[in-house]
């Protein structure tokens, strides 16, 4: 029940972030080699400047909780 889009274009990460902010994407998740090795994701919520690093399972729980509150 979660809509996800993956940007696998050859653009830089910073350009991808700018485009996602302009498109008002609610959550941007960055998954690189460092995150993959630690089994974490870097998450930026729309309208916030900081990036949170959390485990994938914690992010999924937070996402499901946020979706439940919006319904």
C-alpha positions in Angstrom: 0.0 0.0 0.0 3.0 2.3 -0.4 3.8 4.1 -3.6 7.5 4.1 -4.3 9.6 5.6 -7.2 13.3 4.9 -7.7 15.4 7.5 -9.4 18.2 5.5 -11.1 19.2 8.3 -13.5 22.7 9.4 -14.0 22.1 12.8 -12.2 24.1 13.7 -9.1 22.5 13.0 -5.8 22.2 16.7 -5.0 20.3 17.3 -8.2 18.0 14.3 -7.5 17.3 15.8 -4.0 16.5 19.2 -5.5 14.2 17.7 -8.1 12.4 15.6 -5.4 12.0 18.7 -3.2 10.6 20.7 -6.1 8.1 17.8 -6.8 7.1 17.9 -3.0 8.0 14.2 -2.5 7.0 13.4 1.1 10.1 11.2 1.9 13.4 11.0 0.1 15.4 7.9 1.0 19.1 7.7 0.0 20.6 4.3 -0.1 24.3 4.2 -0.9 27.2 1.8 -0.2 27.6 3.1 3.3 23.9 2.7 4.2 23.8 -0.7 2.5 26.8 -1.9 4.6 25.2 -0.7 7.9 21.7 -1.8 6.8 20.4 1.8 7.3 18.7 4.4 5.2 19.1 8.2 5.1 15.7 9.8 5.2 14.7 13.4 4.5 11.1 14.5 5.0 9.6 17.1 2.8 9.9 20.6 4.4 12.7 19.6 6.7 16.4 20.4 6.1 17.9 17.7 8.2 18.5 14.1 7.2 17.9 11.3 9.7 19.7 8.0 9.5 17.8 5.0 10.8 17.4 1.3 10.2 15.2 0.2 7.3 12.8 -1.5 9.7 12.4 1.6 11.8 11.7 3.7 8.7 9.1 1.3 7.4 7.4 1.3 10.9 7.4 5.1 10.9 6.1 5.2 7.3 3.2 2.8 8.1 2.4 4.9 11.2 2.4 8.2 9.3 0.1 6.7 6.6 -2.3 5.4 9.2 -2.5 8.9 10.7 -3.3 10.5 7.4 -6.3 8.1 6.6 
